[in-house]
Amino acid sequence: MSPRSAEANEELRAQSRERILVAALEVFAEKGYHDATISDITARAGVSRGLLTYYFPGKQNLVDELLDRYLDGVSALADVTGTPDERLGAIIDGVLVLAAATVPVQRITLSLVINPATHPLFAAAEARAEERVVALEDGLRDLFAARGAEDPAVEEVLLRSVLEGVIFKTAVYGAQYPTEQIRRRLYALYGLPAPEAELPLPAGPPGSDRMRAARALGD
């Protein structure tokens, strides 16, 4: 049997790394950051402790990776193109789809934020993403200015507050949250044309949430 190529080895390493992240996502969502153990994650991923610590020396490194991917996904939503109305609609849709597809990550994030002992982990992730977050805020203000808003800064804060509330409620209620109805209400609130088709929201049993989240974070 011929040895594997460098490309094949790289692909296997990438698959192992993703399998570890998927397992960590599931275990953190089930047990919380403090109660989850490396042994729990290795057992769920079906890998050795040595392999896990090769990629992620500790639990904080796993959480950092999951949060960084999520914040990257959020900040990338501002890169959409089109008219101001088209961009606003795309940003609303993107946040709603991302929230629905990453429920386990949202729950981990909420638990980190509200617990004083773990809040610094989320604060550190935000600090690493500060440049991207600032760019997102600036982009939203420019968008509202282009739409003729009297105070673009206030509109930016209002939109982010509404969408962050939607993310929170989606994390709590999961598939039961009326995402499509909220979407259409937001379109009406901002005077956007009613969407012609429903959002391609993830569907399936609650147990499939972790796989949907992993795929969304990897996109």
Steps between C-alpha positions, in 0.01 A plus 500: 500500500645834399537772766236770518573825323560823686158621383331188637675539835395864517141403426504240778639754745229748403232236546634405844508864605143556386383183673651627824329838462163338430537282810607798712201699378265222603660441839518871587135544401397206718717555808619859490858617495597416859344154518623385160829310510763418242418132560135568413605661174752233399244228569236680292745565216649152508856630513790470742575767757838552337341577164257748653768684695719510189240721334346660811717504818199567723128572524552873459665442162194307384264774614722764343483323163122463513446863600748632244326312221163627609613863524668466160167385357312791654747765388505360145130579465584865438687411182182454294455716191205665327277798564462620860164322527641179352794510738277559803276210402802275446645590841169426675469170315861407568470557874175303521641204308826504697310514830281204402797297378723560804266453796754297703763771455250766604426306818869463578550872440212594728630277777845658472361854500268470800745309722750743660761223514493441125407844366870584443513217241232668291648844560834374369333361187333836442833676544661275238215586264494871586618617160235291323227607742588868457492454122155342532371791710647756260349316205155501658520873571603564139211283385245696700653828383454382142136423582455858620475432873490811720743344751688204346685429826177451692358284221812283510465448876128429468545240225779322687292501819202348321709235326687412819160451667397272215822300542434465873142384449608257228756352740231451764218367281690343210278380217189622686599863450287664224798608290315552174227711660760713677686541171191632323425733790852644477465549126177693559659701782775623266273551202656219296302309235349183641728201430382278218620171652553368850845470651683169454498427872653177631250225573523177689491355850667689786784247502617623162563853627868431565566387144318799353700732724830337407422530130393864534813589695719331244349685202 
